[in-house]
């Protein structure tokens, strides 16, 4: 259970910065950032969001990004604890939502074990914002009975990696939309595994730099996922969305391609 802040105990707030667009911050997030005396900032959080901090706030960048040199998680947790125990109003500003592949759970557990109160403020996750920006719902009763958020990047040394082949059968049978985070480096393997249960014609969207001015996307069929990623040089940070909710968008994309080819 996440406790509320008291005056007797040190406190840390985990704030979801959303996918990047500062206008997608919640009011509660803006207030927390403005009140922070120490702000620990993730790598993917934009300057426009950090600008909500007070000029007197001490800002510490603790970048964590797949495939790049990252600040060790143990160091981040130690720093949060140290500053909270020193009486600072500590805000950990995390891209997306703290509890959607953001290691927020690990941080809450560590801090609470040390007697630190923790408040979590949700942020809009990239998997939701990215698909919405394309005019597509993650769930549509004609196409999907549910949505599954899943990581394509297992914890280092993990022995319980996702069984993508089994998942593909479940997704087909249960009519699930799959939203895959951190899956770009393994796009070829994802494609091969998902094709064991899903149709080759299953629509896929890859959305990069969600909600930022640099956002771009590609739409293709599952059988063409890897080739499309290579051809269009799609890279991290991106989300991969798989499912029939994208049928209309795929048809529109294919119509546009035929129009361009005919012209």
C-alpha positions as CSV (number, residue, x, y, z in Angstrom):
1,X,0.0,0.0,0.0
2,X,1.3,3.5,-0.9
3,X,1.1,5.8,2.1
4,X,0.3,9.5,2.0
5,X,2.8,12.1,2.9
6,X,3.2,13.0,6.6
7,X,5.2,15.7,8.3
8,X,7.0,13.2,10.5
9,X,8.5,11.1,7.8
10,X,10.7,11.7,4.8
11,X,8.8,11.6,1.5
12,X,9.4,10.9,-2.2
13,X,6.9,11.5,-5.1
14,X,7.1,9.4,-8.2
15,X,5.7,11.5,-11.1
16,X,4.7,10.3,-14.5
17,X,5.9,12.8,-17.1
18,X,3.8,11.2,-19.8
19,X,5.0,10.4,-23.3
20,X,6.7,13.8,-23.9
21,X,4.2,16.5,-24.8
22,X,4.2,18.9,-21.8
23,X,0.5,19.5,-22.3
24,X,-0.3,15.9,-21.5
25,X,1.0,16.3,-17.9
26,X,-1.7,16.1,-15.3
27,X,-2.3,19.1,-13.1
28,X,-1.2,17.1,-10.1
29,X,2.1,16.3,-11.8
30,X,2.7,20.0,-12.6
31,X,2.1,20.9,-9.0
32,X,4.5,18.2,-7.7
33,X,7.3,19.2,-10.1
34,X,6.9,22.9,-9.1
35,X,7.1,22.0,-5.4
36,X,10.2,19.8,-5.6
37,X,13.4,20.9,-4.0
38,X,15.3,18.0,-5.6
39,X,14.2,16.7,-9.0
40,X,15.6,13.4,-10.4
41,X,14.9,13.4,-14.1
42,X,14.7,10.4,-16.6
43,X,16.5,10.5,-19.9
44,X,13.4,10.8,-22.0
45,X,11.7,13.7,-20.1
46,X,11.7,16.8,-22.2
47,X,13.2,20.2,-21.2
48,X,9.7,21.7,-21.6
49,X,8.5,19.4,-18.8
50,X,11.5,20.1,-16.5
51,X,10.8,23.8,-17.0
52,X,7.9,23.5,-14.6
53,X,10.4,23.2,-11.7
54,X,11.2,26.1,-9.5
55,X,14.4,28.0,-10.4
56,X,15.8,27.0,-7.0
57,X,15.2,23.3,-7.6
58,X,18.3,21.1,-7.7
59,X,17.9,19.1,-10.9
60,X,19.7,15.7,-11.3
61,X,19.6,13.8,-14.5
62,X,19.5,10.1,-14.0
63,X,19.1,8.7,-17.5
64,X,18.0,5.2,-18.0
65,X,17.5,4.1,-21.6
66,X,17.7,0.7,-23.3
67,X,20.8,0.2,-25.4
68,X,22.6,3.2,-23.9
69,X,24.8,4.0,-21.0
70,X,22.5,4.3,-18.0
71,X,22.6,5.4,-14.4
72,X,22.5,2.3,-12.3
73,X,19.1,1.7,-10.6
74,X,20.8,1.1,-7.2
75,X,22.4,4.5,-7.4
76,X,19.1,6.2,-8.2
77,X,17.4,4.5,-5.3
78,X,20.3,5.4,-2.9
79,X,20.2,9.1,-4.1
80,X,16.4,9.3,-3.6
81,X,16.8,7.9,-0.1
82,X,19.7,10.1,0.8
83,X,17.9,13.3,-0.3
84,X,14.6,12.3,1.4
85,X,16.3,11.6,4.7
86,X,18.0,15.0,4.4
87,X,14.6,16.6,4.4
88,X,14.3,17.5,0.7
89,X,11.1,17.4,-1.2
90,X,12.2,14.7,-3.7
91,X,10.4,14.1,-7.0
92,X,11.4,11.3,-9.3
93,X,10.3,12.4,-12.7
94,X,9.8,9.4,-15.0
95,X,8.8,9.1,-18.6
96,X,5.3,7.8,-19.2
97,X,3.7,6.2,-16.1
98,X,5.9,5.2,-13.1
99,X,4.1,1.8,-12.9
100,X,4.1,0.9,-16.6
101,X,7.6,-0.5,-17.1
102,X,9.1,2.4,-15.2
103,X,10.6,0.5,-12.3
104,X,8.3,2.4,-10.0
105,X,7.4,-0.7,-8.1
106,X,11.0,-1.4,-7.3
107,X,11.6,2.1,-6.1
108,X,8.4,2.2,-3.9
109,X,9.5,-1.1,-2.3
110,X,13.0,0.1,-1.6
111,X,11.9,3.5,-0.1
112,X,9.2,2.1,2.0
113,X,11.6,-0.5,3.5
114,X,13.7,2.4,4.6
115,X,10.8,4.2,6.3
116,X,10.2,6.7,3.5
117,X,6.6,7.6,2.4
118,X,5.9,7.5,-1.3
119,X,3.2,9.1,-3.4
120,X,2.7,8.0,-7.0
121,X,1.2,10.4,-9.7
122,X,0.2,8.6,-12.8
123,X,1.2,9.8,-16.3
124,X,-0.1,8.9,-19.7
125,X,1.8,5.9,-21.1
126,X,3.3,6.0,-24.6
127,X,1.3,3.0,-25.7
128,X,-2.0,4.8,-25.1
129,X,-0.9,8.2,-26.4
130,X,0.7,6.9,-29.5
131,X,-2.2,4.9,-30.8
132,X,-4.6,7.7,-29.9
133,X,-2.6,10.1,-31.9
134,X,-3.3,8.0,-35.0
135,X,-7.0,8.2,-34.3
136,X,-7.2,4.5,-33.2
137,X,-8.6,3.1,-30.0
138,X,-6.8,0.4,-28.2
139,X,-10.1,-1.4,-27.7
140,X,-13.0,-1.3,-30.1
141,X,-15.8,-3.8,-29.4
142,X,-15.8,-4.9,-33.1
143,X,-12.1,-5.7,-33.0
144,X,-10.7,-6.3,-29.5
145,X,-11.9,-7.6,-26.2
146,X,-8.9,-6.3,-24.4
147,X,-5.4,-4.9,-24.5
148,X,-2.1,-6.2,-23.2
149,X,0.9,-4.0,-22.4
150,X,4.0,-6.1,-22.5
151,X,7.8,-5.5,-22.6
152,X,9.9,-6.9,-25.5
153,X,13.0,-6.5,-23.3
154,X,13.4,-9.0,-20.6
155,X,15.3,-8.3,-17.4
156,X,19.0,-9.1,-17.8
157,X,19.6,-12.7,-16.7
158,X,15.9,-13.5,-16.5
159,X,14.9,-17.1,-17.1
160,X,11.2,-16.4,-17.5
161,X,11.2,-14.7,-20.9
162,X,7.9,-14.1,-22.6
163,X,6.6,-17.1,-24.6
164,X,5.7,-15.0,-27.7
165,X,4.4,-18.0,-29.6
166,X,2.0,-18.9,-26.9
167,X,1.0,-15.3,-26.4
168,X,0.2,-15.0,-30.1
169,X,-2.3,-17.8,-29.9
170,X,-3.9,-16.2,-26.8
171,X,-4.1,-12.8,-28.6
172,X,-5.8,-14.4,-31.6
173,X,-8.3,-16.4,-29.5
174,X,-9.1,-13.6,-27.0
175,X,-9.0,-10.8,-29.6
176,X,-6.4,-8.8,-27.8
177,X,-4.5,-5.7,-28.9
178,X,-0.8,-6.1,-28.0
179,X,1.2,-3.0,-27.1
180,X,4.9,-3.9,-27.0
181,X,7.4,-1.6,-25.3
182,X,11.2,-1.9,-25.8
183,X,10.8,-4.3,-28.7
184,X,12.6,-2.6,-31.5
185,X,15.9,-4.5,-31.2
186,X,14.1,-7.8,-31.4
187,X,11.5,-6.9,-34.1
188,X,12.6,-9.8,-36.3
189,X,12.2,-12.4,-33.5
190,X,8.9,-10.8,-32.4
191,X,7.6,-11.1,-35.9
192,X,8.6,-14.7,-36.3
193,X,7.1,-15.7,-32.9
194,X,3.9,-13.8,-33.2
195,X,3.2,-15.3,-36.7
196,X,2.9,-18.7,-35.0
197,X,-0.5,-17.7,-33.7
198,X,-1.5,-14.5,-35.6
199,X,-2.4,-14.1,-39.2
200,X,0.2,-12.7,-41.6
201,X,-2.3,-10.0,-42.4
202,X,-2.6,-8.8,-38.8
203,X,-2.1,-5.0,-38.8
204,X,0.9,-3.5,-37.0
205,X,1.9,0.1,-36.2
206,X,5.3,1.3,-35.0
207,X,5.2,4.7,-33.4
208,X,8.4,6.6,-32.6
209,X,8.9,9.6,-30.3
210,X,5.3,9.5,-29.2
211,X,3.6,12.9,-28.8
212,X,6.7,14.9,-29.6
213,X,7.1,17.2,-32.7
214,X,9.4,14.4,-34.1
215,X,6.8,11.7,-33.8
216,X,6.5,9.5,-36.9
217,X,4.9,6.1,-37.5
218,X,4.7,3.2,-40.0
219,X,1.8,0.9,-40.6
220,X,2.2,-2.6,-42.1
221,X,1.2,-6.2,-41.8
222,X,2.8,-8.5,-39.3
223,X,4.5,-10.4,-42.0
224,X,6.3,-7.2,-43.1
225,X,7.2,-5.8,-39.7
226,X,10.9,-6.4,-39.7
227,X,11.4,-5.2,-43.3
228,X,9.3,-2.1,-42.6
229,X,11.4,-1.2,-39.5
230,X,14.6,-1.6,-41.5
231,X,13.3,0.2,-44.6
232,X,12.0,3.2,-42.7
233,X,14.8,3.2,-40.1
234,X,12.5,3.1,-37.2
235,X,14.3,3.0,-33.9
236,X,13.9,3.4,-30.1
237,X,12.1,4.9,-28.4
238,X,9.1,3.4,-30.1
239,X,6.1,1.3,-29.3
240,X,4.8,-1.6,-31.4
241,X,1.1,-2.1,-31.6
242,X,-0.4,-5.3,-33.0
243,X,-4.1,-6.0,-33.6
244,X,-7.2,-5.7,-35.6
245,X,-8.1,-2.3,-34.1
246,X,-5.6,-1.0,-36.7
247,X,-7.5,-2.5,-39.7
248,X,-8.9,0.8,-40.8
249,X,-5.6,2.6,-40.6
250,X,-3.8,-0.2,-42.5
251,X,-6.4,0.0,-45.3
252,X,-6.0,3.7,-45.5
253,X,-2.2,3.3,-45.7
254,X,-2.5,0.7,-48.4
255,X,-4.9,2.9,-50.4
256,X,-2.6,5.8,-50.2
257,X,0.3,3.7,-51.4
258,X,-1.7,2.5,-54.4
259,X,-2.7,6.1,-55.2
260,X,1.0,7.2,-55.1
261,X,2.0,4.2,-57.2
262,X,-0.7,4.9,-59.8
263,X,0.3,8.6,-60.0
